[in-house]
Amino acid sequence: MAAPAASGLCQQVRCFSTSVVRPFAKLVRPPVQVHGVEGRYATALYSAASKQKKLDQVEKELLRVAQLLKDPKVALSVLNPYVRRSIKVKSLNDITAKERFSPLTSNLMNLLAENGRLENTQGVISAFSTIMSVHRGEVPCTVTTASPLDQAALSELTAVLKSFLGQGQVLKLEVKTDPSIMGGMIVRIGEKYVDMSAKSKIQKLSRAMRETI
């Protein structure tokens, strides 16, 4: 039974992608593949928005949707599993009309409601944001240090990290502090992970000493 259900979902997502563009148009492949139910919805939305050249608009609207869903009243009316789907669809239609969302965003929300997938909304938004980040050539990078970096050190670190980027890539840097690492830093850039923290070095030293005993 699971296979027909999954097939039906894929068909509905494809229909959504072509519902506001010419029929039978091919999907525009996203720059990165996002898996799962959320990924399928996000991919279909990216394709439809790309064809209409409304990627930035849809991204902003989805961020607004995420904001709205944090409102307890909105969440109660559209995320409550005990509320009938027809009522949820009407509530969403009222919200999208008031916010003046594009047909792309409105159609997505209606499809999620009709398929009983509104609980996946945040995941779809996150998946779409991931696709858009890669679309812009952004490379996520997180640097964790034991104490805040001064401006000179941060500028030098940024310059070093940028040297690892390819042409057209943009560094998206997030700097965090975590006193528990005791010193040094932990760097995660793209799929690469380097632990240069004092805590890690002490742990390695401790293991090495235990092995020699």
C-alpha positions in Angstrom: 0.0 0.0 0.0 2.9 2.4 0.7 4.1 2.3 -3.0 0.8 3.5 -4.5 0.6 6.2 -1.8 4.1 7.5 -2.6 3.4 7.3 -6.3 0.2 9.4 -5.8 2.1 12.0 -3.8 4.8 12.3 -6.5 2.1 12.8 -9.2 0.4 15.5 -7.1 3.7 17.3 -6.6 4.4 17.2 -10.4 0.9 18.5 -11.0 1.5 21.3 -8.6 4.8 22.2 -10.4 3.0 22.5 -13.7 -0.3 23.9 -12.5 0.7 27.5 -13.0 3.0 27.1 -16.0 2.3 25.5 -19.4 1.2 21.9 -19.3 3.8 19.1 -19.6 6.7 21.5 -19.1 9.8 19.7 -17.8 10.9 20.1 -14.2 13.7 22.5 -13.7 16.2 20.5 -11.6 17.4 22.2 -8.4 21.2 22.7 -7.9 21.1 20.3 -5.0 18.9 17.2 -4.4 16.8 17.3 -1.2 15.4 14.0 -0.1 12.2 13.0 1.6 8.6 14.3 1.3 9.7 17.9 2.1 12.3 17.7 -0.6 9.8 16.6 -3.2 7.5 19.6 -2.5 10.4 22.0 -2.3 11.8 20.7 -5.6 8.5 21.1 -7.4 8.1 24.6 -6.0 11.6 25.5 -7.1 10.9 24.3 -10.6 7.6 26.2 -10.9 9.1 29.4 -9.3 12.2 29.2 -11.5 10.1 29.1 -14.7 8.2 32.2 -13.6 11.4 33.9 -12.4 9.9 34.3 -8.9 12.4 32.4 -6.8 13.2 35.4 -4.6 9.6 36.3 -4.1 8.6 32.8 -3.1 11.5 32.5 -0.7 10.4 35.7 1.0 6.8 34.5 1.2 7.8 31.1 2.7 9.8 32.9 5.4 6.6 34.9 6.1 4.6 31.6 6.3 7.2 30.3 8.8 6.6 33.5 10.8 2.8 33.1 10.7 2.9 29.5 11.8 4.6 30.6 15.0 1.5 32.6 15.9 -0.4 30.4 18.4 -3.8 31.3 16.8 -2.7 30.5 13.3 -1.0 27.3 14.4 -4.2 26.2 16.3 -6.3 26.7 13.2 -4.1 25.0 10.6 -1.9 22.6 12.5 -4.4 21.1 14.9 -4.9 17.5 13.8 -8.5 17.6 15.2 -9.5 20.4 12.8 -11.1 19.2 9.6 -9.1 19.6 6.4 -11.8 21.7 4.7 -11.6 24.2 7.6 -7.8 24.3 7.4 -8.0 24.9 3.6 -10.5 27.8 4.2 -8.2 29.3 7.0 -5.2 29.1 4.7 -7.1 30.7 1.8 -8.0 33.6 4.1 -4.4 33.9 5.3 -2.9 33.8 1.8 -5.4 36.3 0.5 -4.7 38.7 3.3 -1.0 38.4 2.9 -1.3 38.7 -0.9 0.9 35.7 -1.6 1.6 34.6 -5.1 -0.3 31.7 -6.7 2.8 29.6 -6.3 2.9 29.9 -2.5 -0.9 29.8 -2.2 -1.0 26.6 -4.3 1.7 25.0 -2.2 -0.1 25.7 1.1 -3.4 24.4 -0.3 -1.7 21.2 -1.6 -0.1 20.6 1.8 -3.5 21.1 3.5 -5.4 18.9 1.0 -2.8 16.1 1.4 -2.8 16.3 5.2 0.8 17.4 5.1 0.7 20.8 6.9 2.9 19.4 9.7 5.6 19.2 7.0 5.4 22.9 6.2 8.5 23.9 8.2 10.5 21.1 6.6 9.4 22.2 3.1 10.5 25.7 3.9 13.8 24.5 5.2 14.4 22.3 2.2 13.5 25.3 -0.2 15.9 27.5 1.8 18.7 24.9 1.3 18.0 24.8 -2.4 18.0 28.6 -2.7 21.3 28.8 -0.7 23.0 26.5 -3.2 21.3 28.4 -6.0 23.0 31.6 -4.9 26.4 29.8 -4.6 26.4 30.1 -0.8 28.8 27.7 1.1 27.7 27.4 4.7 30.5 27.6 7.2 30.3 27.4 11.0 33.3 28.3 13.2 33.1 27.6 16.9 35.7 29.1 19.3 36.0 29.1 23.1 35.8 32.9 23.3 34.7 35.6 20.8 37.2 36.5 18.1 38.3 40.1 17.8 37.7 41.9 14.5 41.3 41.4 13.2 41.2 37.6 13.9 37.8 37.3 12.3 38.9 39.2 9.2 41.9 37.0 8.8 39.9 33.8 9.4 37.3 34.9 6.8 40.0 35.6 4.2 41.5 32.1 4.8 38.1 30.4 4.5 37.3 32.3 1.3 40.5 31.0 -0.3 39.0 27.5 -0.2 35.9 28.5 -2.3 35.5 27.9 -6.0 34.5 30.5 -8.6 31.0 31.9 -8.0 30.8 30.6 -4.5 29.9 32.9 -1.6 30.9 32.2 2.0 28.0 32.1 4.5 29.8 32.3 7.8 28.3 31.8 11.2 30.6 32.2 14.3 29.7 30.6 17.6 31.3 30.5 21.0 31.4 27.4 23.2 33.7 27.6 26.3 33.6 23.8 26.7 36.0 23.4 23.8 38.6 25.1 26.0 40.5 26.8 23.2 41.3 26.5 19.5 38.4 26.2 17.1 36.1 23.8 15.2 35.5 24.6 11.6 32.7 23.1 9.4 32.7 24.3 5.8 30.5 22.6 3.3 30.9 18.9 3.9 34.4 19.3 5.5 34.8 19.2 9.3 38.1 20.1 11.1 38.3 19.9 14.9 41.3 22.0 16.2 39.9 22.5 19.6 42.0 22.2 22.8 39.4 19.8 24.1 39.9 17.4 21.2 43.6 17.5 21.6 43.4 16.7 25.3 41.1 13.8 24.5 43.5 12.4 21.9 46.4 12.8 24.4 44.4 11.0 27.1 43.6 8.1 24.8 47.2 7.9 23.7 48.4 7.8 27.3 45.9 5.1 28.2 47.0 2.9 25.3 50.6 3.0 26.5 49.8 2.0 30.0 
